[in-house]
Amino acid sequence: MGIFGKTKGNTLTTAEVSALWLQYMGDSMALCMYRYFLNIVEDKDIKQIVEFSLQLAESHISRITEFLKSANFHVPIGFTENDVNLAAPRLFSDEFLLFYSYIMTIHGLTAYSLAITNSERQDIQDYFFDCTATTKELFQKIVELAKSQPKFSSVPNIPSPSEVEHIDSTGIISNLIGDKRPLNSSEISTLFFNSKKTGFVKSLSLAFSQVTKHEDVRDFMLKNIKLAGKDAESFDAILQQDHLPIPEKWDAEITDSVVSPFSDKLMMFHAAFLVNAALSYYGAALGSSLRSDIILNYYKVFTHAMEAGTFCYKIMVKHEWLEKQPEAINRIALAQSTKK
């Protein structure tokens, strides 16, 4: 029975299909990542985080499969046991596994909140509310454990103002050619977190560059190391102008292994996922920044992310690694196929 013959209760809107489809892809990737992590982790507290993350990904895959099948949508292939080598030696330190979980959990929470507001079916809303609640529990466990780690980077503090003040000018000209006003709290927060997230992209690309098999994938990862490194440094430089701390770097937490735990397909998808996330975060930060030098910097890093995204897309299409999302009916093709 076609989509127009299904009961209303089983019908999915395009927003619901998109959210479920993309989460399936991300969680099937997470299953591969965390199954490998479980094989190499030694710290018992970090192991509990890995196990919890794996448990959540497995439950998500099961629920999404039910939703898609009940609406007569194909379940994506995503990533399978063919995309992970559980026998691969350690590529990451235990501390990096915790940091990885921290960054990816932030991305998950962001995606779930958007999915809730875009969903019309109450059971789909309830599902993403459940995802938010369980991921919130995971995030809090991660942050609490991270605070005890030597490489934990706390967001900078600023003193409480003694009175309410108002901005008396835009300061665009003075920001460009003269003295810049100090960073405000929104600018500090976004610069710090974007430095942390972009530094993560650099470190993960470094790890992937060591183990990839395809030359074009390796070239992309090496380019990503350079661009992400420059972008993280640009955020750090602005923070340091106001004598504020910058996030810890994670390159040293990558081992010298050259045996890949993951398929090149998975690594490219992971890179593309992080590029898309970066575009969202940079765009949000751009909207909350008032200093012209910061705005110009975000335009630059946004361009770098767009460039990386283009390379990702071309490589994934070339190797037939990019699954097509459900799409609208091609009316023109249908019309042409019925020509006598």
C-alpha positions as CSV (number, residue, x, y, z in Angstrom):
1,M,0.0,0.0,0.0
2,G,1.4,3.4,-0.9
3,I,1.9,6.4,1.3
4,F,-1.5,7.9,0.5
5,G,-3.2,4.7,1.6
6,K,-1.7,4.5,5.1
7,T,-3.6,5.5,8.2
8,K,-2.9,9.0,9.5
9,G,-1.3,7.6,12.7
10,N,1.5,5.9,10.7
11,T,2.2,8.8,8.3
12,L,5.5,10.7,8.8
13,T,6.1,14.2,7.8
14,T,9.2,15.1,5.8
15,A,10.7,16.7,9.0
16,E,10.0,13.5,11.0
17,V,11.5,11.3,8.3
18,S,14.6,13.5,8.1
19,A,15.1,13.6,11.8
20,L,14.7,9.8,12.2
21,W,16.8,9.0,9.1
22,L,19.7,11.2,10.1
23,Q,19.6,9.9,13.7
24,Y,19.7,6.3,12.4
25,M,22.8,7.1,10.3
26,G,24.5,8.8,13.3
27,D,23.7,6.1,15.8
28,S,24.7,3.3,13.5
29,M,28.1,5.1,13.2
30,A,28.1,5.5,17.0
31,L,27.6,1.7,17.4
32,C,30.8,1.1,15.5
33,M,32.7,3.8,17.3
34,Y,31.6,2.7,20.8
35,R,32.0,-1.0,20.2
36,Y,35.6,-0.3,19.3
37,F,36.0,2.1,22.3
38,L,34.7,-0.7,24.5
39,N,37.5,-3.0,23.3
40,I,40.3,-0.5,24.1
41,V,39.1,1.4,27.2
42,E,40.9,0.7,30.5
43,D,39.7,3.3,32.9
44,K,36.6,1.8,34.7
45,D,34.8,5.1,35.0
46,I,35.2,6.0,31.4
47,K,34.2,2.5,30.5
48,Q,30.8,3.1,32.1
49,I,30.4,6.1,29.9
50,V,31.2,4.1,26.8
51,E,28.8,1.3,27.9
52,F,26.0,3.8,28.5
53,S,26.6,5.5,25.2
54,L,26.5,2.2,23.4
55,Q,23.3,1.2,25.2
56,L,21.6,4.4,24.1
57,A,22.7,4.0,20.5
58,E,21.3,0.5,20.4
59,S,17.9,1.5,21.8
60,H,17.7,4.4,19.3
61,I,18.4,2.1,16.3
62,S,15.6,-0.2,17.5
63,R,13.0,2.5,17.9
64,I,13.8,4.3,14.7
65,T,13.6,1.0,12.8
66,E,10.1,0.5,14.1
67,F,9.0,4.1,13.2
68,L,10.3,3.9,9.6
69,K,9.0,0.4,8.9
70,S,5.5,1.2,10.2
71,A,5.4,4.1,7.8
72,N,6.6,1.9,4.9
73,F,10.0,3.7,4.6
74,H,13.2,1.8,3.9
75,V,15.6,1.7,6.8
76,P,19.0,3.1,5.9
77,I,22.0,0.8,5.6
78,G,24.0,3.1,7.7
79,F,27.1,1.4,9.2
80,T,27.5,-2.2,10.1
81,E,30.1,-4.6,11.5
82,N,31.8,-4.3,8.1
83,D,32.7,-0.7,9.0
84,V,34.6,-1.4,12.3
85,N,37.6,-3.5,13.0
86,L,37.3,-4.5,16.7
87,A,40.8,-6.1,16.6
88,A,42.5,-2.8,15.7
89,P,45.0,-1.6,18.3
90,R,44.5,1.5,20.4
91,L,44.2,4.7,18.4
92,F,42.9,7.0,21.2
93,S,43.7,7.4,24.8
94,D,41.0,6.8,27.4
95,E,40.8,10.6,28.1
96,F,40.1,11.2,24.4
97,L,37.3,8.7,24.5
98,L,35.7,10.8,27.3
99,F,36.3,14.0,25.3
100,Y,34.8,12.4,22.2
101,S,31.7,11.4,24.2
102,Y,31.4,14.9,25.5
103,I,31.4,16.6,22.1
104,M,29.1,14.0,20.4
105,T,26.6,14.2,23.3
106,I,26.4,18.0,22.8
107,H,25.6,17.4,19.1
108,G,23.0,14.8,20.1
109,L,21.2,17.1,22.5
110,T,21.1,19.9,19.9
111,A,19.6,17.6,17.3
112,Y,17.0,16.2,19.6
113,S,15.7,19.7,20.6
114,L,15.3,20.6,16.9
115,A,13.6,17.3,16.1
116,I,11.1,17.8,18.9
117,T,10.0,21.2,17.6
118,N,9.8,19.9,14.0
119,S,7.7,16.8,14.8
120,E,3.9,16.7,14.7
121,R,3.2,13.2,15.8
122,Q,3.0,12.9,19.6
123,D,4.7,9.5,19.7
124,I,7.6,10.9,17.7
125,Q,7.8,14.0,20.0
126,D,7.8,11.6,23.0
127,Y,10.6,9.6,21.5
128,F,12.8,12.6,21.1
129,F,11.9,13.8,24.6
130,D,13.1,10.4,25.8
131,C,16.3,10.8,23.8
132,T,16.8,14.2,25.4
133,A,16.2,12.9,28.9
134,T,18.5,9.9,28.7
135,T,21.2,11.9,26.8
136,K,21.0,14.6,29.5
137,E,21.7,11.9,32.1
138,L,24.7,10.8,30.0
139,F,25.9,14.3,29.5
140,Q,25.8,15.1,33.2
141,K,27.8,11.9,34.0
142,I,30.4,12.9,31.4
143,V,30.8,16.4,32.7
144,E,31.1,15.3,36.3
145,L,33.7,12.7,35.4
146,A,35.5,15.2,33.0
147,K,36.0,17.7,35.9
148,S,38.2,15.2,37.6
149,Q,40.5,14.8,34.6
150,P,43.7,16.7,34.3
151,K,42.9,18.0,30.8
152,F,39.5,19.4,31.8
153,S,39.0,22.9,30.3
154,S,36.5,25.1,32.2
155,V,34.8,28.0,30.5
156,P,36.4,31.3,31.5
157,N,34.9,33.3,34.4
158,I,34.3,37.1,34.3
159,P,33.6,39.4,37.2
160,S,30.1,40.5,38.0
161,P,29.4,44.1,37.0
162,S,28.7,46.6,39.8
163,E,25.8,48.2,37.9
164,V,23.7,47.9,34.7
165,E,25.4,49.5,31.7
166,H,24.2,50.1,28.1
167,I,26.1,50.0,24.8
168,D,26.6,53.6,23.7
169,S,27.8,53.0,20.2
170,T,28.2,50.3,17.6
171,G,32.0,50.6,17.8
172,I,32.4,49.2,14.2
173,I,35.1,51.7,13.2
174,S,37.0,51.6,16.5
175,N,36.9,47.8,16.4
176,L,38.5,47.8,12.9
177,I,41.2,50.5,13.4
178,G,41.4,51.3,17.1
179,D,41.0,49.9,20.5
180,K,38.6,47.0,20.8
181,R,36.1,46.8,23.7
182,P,36.6,43.7,26.0
183,L,34.8,40.5,25.0
184,N,31.3,40.1,26.4
185,S,30.0,36.9,28.0
186,S,28.3,35.6,24.8
187,E,31.4,36.1,22.7
188,I,33.6,34.4,25.3
189,S,31.3,31.4,25.5
190,T,31.0,30.9,21.8
191,L,34.7,31.5,21.1
192,F,35.7,29.0,23.8
193,F,33.3,26.3,22.8
194,N,34.0,26.7,19.1
195,S,37.7,26.5,19.8
196,K,37.1,23.3,21.8
197,K,34.9,21.7,19.1
198,T,37.2,22.8,16.2
199,G,40.2,21.5,18.1
200,F,38.3,18.2,18.3
201,V,37.8,18.1,14.6
202,K,41.6,18.6,14.1
203,S,42.5,15.8,16.5
204,L,40.0,13.3,15.1
205,S,41.2,14.2,11.5
206,L,44.7,13.6,12.7
207,A,43.8,10.1,13.9
208,F,41.9,9.3,10.7
209,S,44.7,10.5,8.5
210,Q,47.0,7.9,10.0
211,V,44.8,4.9,9.2
212,T,42.8,5.7,6.1
213,K,43.4,3.5,3.0
214,H,42.2,5.8,0.2
215,E,44.6,8.5,-1.0
216,D,41.8,11.1,-1.5
217,V,40.5,10.5,2.0
218,R,43.9,10.9,3.4
219,D,44.4,14.2,1.5
220,F,41.1,15.4,2.8
221,M,42.0,14.6,6.4
222,L,45.4,16.3,6.1
223,K,43.7,19.4,4.7
224,N,41.1,19.3,7.5
225,I,43.9,19.1,10.1
226,K,45.4,22.3,8.6
227,L,42.1,24.2,8.3
228,A,40.7,23.2,11.7
229,G,44.0,23.9,13.3
230,K,44.1,27.5,11.9
231,D,40.4,28.0,12.9
232,A,40.9,26.9,16.5
233,E,44.0,29.1,16.7
234,S,42.0,32.1,15.5
235,F,39.4,31.6,18.3
236,D,42.2,31.2,20.8
237,A,44.0,34.3,19.6
238,I,40.9,36.5,20.3
239,L,40.5,35.0,23.7
240,Q,44.2,35.5,24.6
241,Q,43.9,39.2,23.6
242,D,41.8,39.6,26.7
243,H,44.1,37.3,28.8
244,L,41.5,34.6,28.9
245,P,42.3,30.8,29.1
246,I,41.9,28.6,26.0
247,P,40.8,25.0,25.8
248,E,43.2,22.1,26.1
249,K,44.4,20.5,22.9
250,W,44.1,16.7,22.2
251,D,46.6,15.8,19.5
252,A,48.8,14.1,22.0
253,E,46.0,11.7,22.9
254,I,46.2,10.1,19.5
255,T,48.6,7.1,19.4
256,D,51.0,6.2,16.5
257,S,48.8,3.3,15.3
258,V,48.4,3.0,11.5
259,V,45.8,0.1,11.7
260,S,42.3,1.4,11.0
261,P,39.5,0.6,13.4
262,F,37.0,2.1,10.9
263,S,36.2,2.0,7.2
264,D,37.0,5.0,5.1
265,K,33.3,5.3,4.5
266,L,32.6,5.8,8.2
267,M,35.5,8.2,8.7
268,M,34.3,10.4,5.8
269,F,30.7,10.3,7.1
270,H,32.0,11.3,10.5
271,A,34.0,14.2,9.0
272,A,30.9,15.4,7.0
273,F,28.8,15.2,10.2
274,L,31.2,17.4,12.1
275,V,31.4,19.9,9.2
276,N,27.6,20.3,9.2
277,A,27.6,20.7,12.9
278,A,30.4,23.4,12.7
279,L,28.3,25.3,10.1
280,S,25.4,25.4,12.6
281,Y,27.5,26.5,15.5
282,Y,29.5,29.1,13.6
283,G,26.2,30.5,12.3
284,A,24.7,30.8,15.7
285,A,27.9,32.4,17.1
286,L,27.9,34.9,14.3
287,G,24.5,36.0,15.3
288,S,25.5,36.6,18.9
289,S,28.8,38.4,18.2
290,L,28.9,42.2,18.1
291,R,32.6,43.0,17.6
292,S,33.4,43.4,13.9
293,D,36.8,41.5,14.2
294,I,34.9,38.4,15.6
295,I,32.3,38.7,12.9
296,L,34.9,38.7,10.2
297,N,36.7,35.7,11.8
298,Y,33.4,33.7,11.8
299,Y,32.9,34.5,8.1
300,K,36.4,33.1,7.5
301,V,36.0,29.9,9.4
302,F,32.5,29.4,8.0
303,T,34.0,29.5,4.5
304,H,36.6,26.9,5.6
305,A,33.8,24.6,6.8
306,M,31.9,25.1,3.5
307,E,35.0,24.2,1.6
308,A,35.5,21.1,3.7
309,G,31.9,20.1,3.2
310,T,32.3,20.3,-0.6
311,F,35.3,18.0,-0.4
312,C,33.4,15.6,1.8
313,Y,30.5,15.4,-0.6
314,K,32.6,14.9,-3.7
315,I,34.6,12.1,-2.1
316,M,31.6,10.3,-0.7
317,V,29.7,10.5,-4.0
318,K,32.8,9.3,-5.9
319,H,33.1,6.1,-3.8
320,E,29.3,5.6,-3.6
321,W,29.4,6.0,0.2
322,L,26.5,8.5,0.4
323,E,23.1,7.1,0.9
324,K,20.2,9.1,-0.6
325,Q,17.6,10.4,1.8
326,P,13.9,9.9,1.0
327,E,13.0,12.6,-1.4
328,A,10.0,14.2,-3.2
329,I,8.5,12.5,-6.3
330,N,10.3,13.5,-9.5
331,R,7.3,14.7,-11.5
332,I,9.3,15.6,-14.6
333,A,10.8,12.1,-14.8
334,L,7.4,10.5,-14.4
335,A,6.0,12.7,-17.2
336,Q,8.9,11.8,-19.5
337,S,8.5,8.1,-18.8
338,T,4.9,8.2,-19.9
339,K,5.6,9.8,-23.3
340,K,4.4,7.7,-26.3
